[in-house]
């Protein structure tokens, strides 16, 4: 049964990646192109000022823009989709019949919503997605570490929230126990957010509207990914569980 | 509970814990799946960015747009 769930989760993830690629291509890629144009014009200015050719980045493209926003984007999305879809299916396999007395489609939709919040939204509140030209190349190590730390904190906060809810369920009753769980989640997130460093690396003249559009597009991609995984996996899982 | 079930309109409800998949059935798939998934996620999110297993920038440049749009720090 778990094997069948894993297959279906990866399939749902790949389907989600397909839709997300189409959406990204139509909505998000124009923002990436604008950001790259901004970056290029800045580099051109810097070169004119200093007349130094220390930048080895622009000397010959390794991968063309067409490949980056075509096959490269699709490959990245597919790997990401299959991976998160597979993990999602294992979470579902554990949660089904344990977490709540709801049917497979409801459970899958609820889990997907939760995952969207925990994996995509909460880490992005502290470290929002950045377009090209935003972010100093020499801080990439610390920014990456901090981002993953925030992601881990978000997952840990969720586990803590479920523990708190389970512990208090009998004493407080279901509704208040859930509220206590949510409060615990928020507390852990606030602490992690306060402890982790902040980065202010948006160039002063980077267009604010472009930054906003890029970030909203990125959020839209995540929403589409998780919605597709939750809904399509729910359908497939229900059909499989009916047979069991 | 009845109102919730009616609202969610999900006719196929698991009955008791008998519906749950046994943990020993899940564990090997979950562990192996997580391992493979982490590998895939690493190459999409981090390789030739903060950490490099391979020299060069080909992987970074290939998944460049996906990395930006999925919210990972890219460069």
Interface residues (C-beta under 8 A of the other chain):
Chain A: X1 X2 X3 X5 X6 X24 X28 X29 X32 X61 X62 X63 X67 X68 X69 X71 X72 X73 X75 X76 X77 X79 X80 X82 X83 X84 X86 X87 X89 X90 X93 X94 X96 X97 X98 X101 X102 X103 X104 X105 X106 X120 X123 X124 X127 X128 X129 X130 X131 X132 X135 X137 X140 X141 X143 X144 X145 X147 X217 X218 X221 X222 X238 X241 X242
Chain B: X1 X5 X8 X10 X11 X12 X13 X14 X16 X17 X18 X19 X20 X21 X23 X25 X26 X29 X30 X33 X34 X36 X37 X38 X40 X41 X43 X44 X46 X49 X50 X51 X56 X57 X58 X61 X62 X63 X64 X65 X66 X67 X68 X69 X70 X71 X72 X73 X74 X75
